[in-house]
Amino acid sequence: MPMSKAFEDRLSPILTETADHFGTPFHIYDETGIRETGAALKAAFSGVGEFREYFAVKALPNPAVLAIMRDMGFGFDCSSIAELELARQVGARGEAVMFTSNNTGPKEFLAAGADGGSILNLDDISLMDKVPKMPELICFRYNPGDRRTGNDIIGNPVESKYGVSHAQIVDAYRKAAARGAKRFGLHTMLASNERNYDYMVRTAEMLLDLAARIGRELDIRFEFLNIGGGLGIPYGPDDAPLDLAAMGREISALFAAFGAQNGYMPRLYLESGRFMTGPHGALVARAINRKEIYRTYVGLDACMSALMRPGMYGAYHHITVHGKDGGDPAEVVDVVGALCENNDKFAIQRSLPKIGDGDPVLIHDTGAHGHSMGFNYNGRLRPKELLLRTDGTVSLIRREERLTDHFATLRFRADDFRPAEAREGAR
Ligand SMILES: *Cc1c(COP(=O)(O)O)cnc(C)c1O
């Protein structure tokens, strides 16, 4: 589905002036839409005792956007030192930060424990020997392997590198309790861009069953269950949206049943990235070239450095041309960037209104895993980011990269190591 009608109605009237003022290309994010989705999440889970979204920082790691999340009462799901720093930059501390790293190194554990700490979500049983100090509150990421819930296989995470296996999970908590952990959470993350809400319901059911079983075996209670992120959004024009209300209802009922059986109710945590911000962003670029060989190519002033998903995964992103619509003459084109990589294409053989040089082109649904995934291959730099605020202001929230940024790592103190001389000197 293209961007919402509401976002389009906010963006369309200001697009030309905004593009003239800031220059293209840029990602622009819609604060109103982000807040509406946040409110919808809270409403959907109002039936659960306590609900909290931990926004997955990697989806849109910009402090201006993270400040909106914090204002809505959300926490942050971080998996690197940079993401921890961003979360703290907007004031998140302690249990408002969840550190879900994998293949974690000692510096990361130190960073996760600094500044009032964060919830440690351990990816492996062996990491308990490597945390500097066993925290009172501990969480493990569970990988169910090819286990079924009811008739459903939830993915096939046997080949995934993440999490503690089914055979290890009870031992993980036993060991943690023996080392002084007193408070417990349980996490899993199995879906990716999944629009079938039932998948998340099954995930919640699986974690509730597991929490009940571990709880009985070890006589512990789980303060929270985190069912991960991975909620899908409709990128394609015919994609149905995820039924958030039904998901909330069914998961709430499962939590209520758990409460009745176990005499307490854990909090429900979610760590959505894409669902929170994906539909509320667009990449605005201008057409700069048109080329007719075996196919027609429309070249933009943006490339994969601004948005990797189409080139990397063949992902569909809806494209519209500002000021032109279905009523204008259409043609089938490839929409491309300037990378020396033939997969640097935003669309392949797409029917679009005829595009001329200078036309502003909108690539939809770039609010998650868009700018943040960009890379600098070929010396192509990442574009700026703008925020369309609820009061109508358009704020620059990240400038474009410049050559001085790109070359910054080429300025360093000379270091010519001569191993033979070093060996000589040691003798
Ligand atoms: C990437 C990631 C998320 C967010 O995924 P979305 O598909 O953007 O919802 C959440 N949790 C973890 C552990 C992740 O790695």
The ligand as an SDF file (V2000), in Angstrom:
LIG
                    3D

 15 15  0  0  0  0  0  0  0  0999 V2000
   15.4370   -5.8630   14.0880 C   0  0  0  0  0  0  0  0  0  0  0  0
   14.9020   -6.2740   15.3920 C   0  0  0  0  0  0  0  0  0  0  0  0
   13.6540   -5.8170   15.8290 C   0  0  0  0  0  0  0  0  0  0  0  0
   12.7550   -4.9570   14.9880 C   0  0  0  0  0  0  0  0  0  0  0  0
   12.3000   -5.6220   13.8760 O   0  0  0  0  0  0  0  0  0  0  0  0
   11.1320   -4.9820   12.9880 P   0  0  0  0  0  0  0  0  0  0  0  0
   10.9920   -5.9670   11.8720 O   0  0  0  0  0  0  0  0  0  0  0  0
   11.6300   -3.6720   12.5220 O   0  0  0  0  0  0  0  0  0  0  0  0
    9.9310   -4.8850   13.8480 O   0  0  0  0  0  0  0  0  0  0  0  0
   13.2360   -6.1770   17.0860 C   0  0  0  0  0  0  0  0  0  0  0  0
   13.9900   -6.9580   17.8800 N   0  0  0  0  0  0  0  0  0  0  0  0
   15.1920   -7.4240   17.5010 C   0  0  0  0  0  0  0  0  0  0  0  0
   15.9700   -8.2770   18.4390 C   0  0  0  0  0  0  0  0  0  0  0  0
   15.6880   -7.1100   16.2430 C   0  0  0  0  0  0  0  0  0  0  0  0
   16.8730   -7.5890   15.8610 O   0  0  0  0  0  0  0  0  0  0  0  0
  1  2  1  0
  2  3  1  0
  2 14  2  0
  3  4  1  0
  3 10  2  0
  4  5  1  0
  5  6  1  0
  6  7  2  0
  6  8  1  0
  6  9  1  0
 10 11  1  0
 11 12  2  0
 12 13  1  0
 12 14  1  0
 14 15  1  0
M  END
$$$$
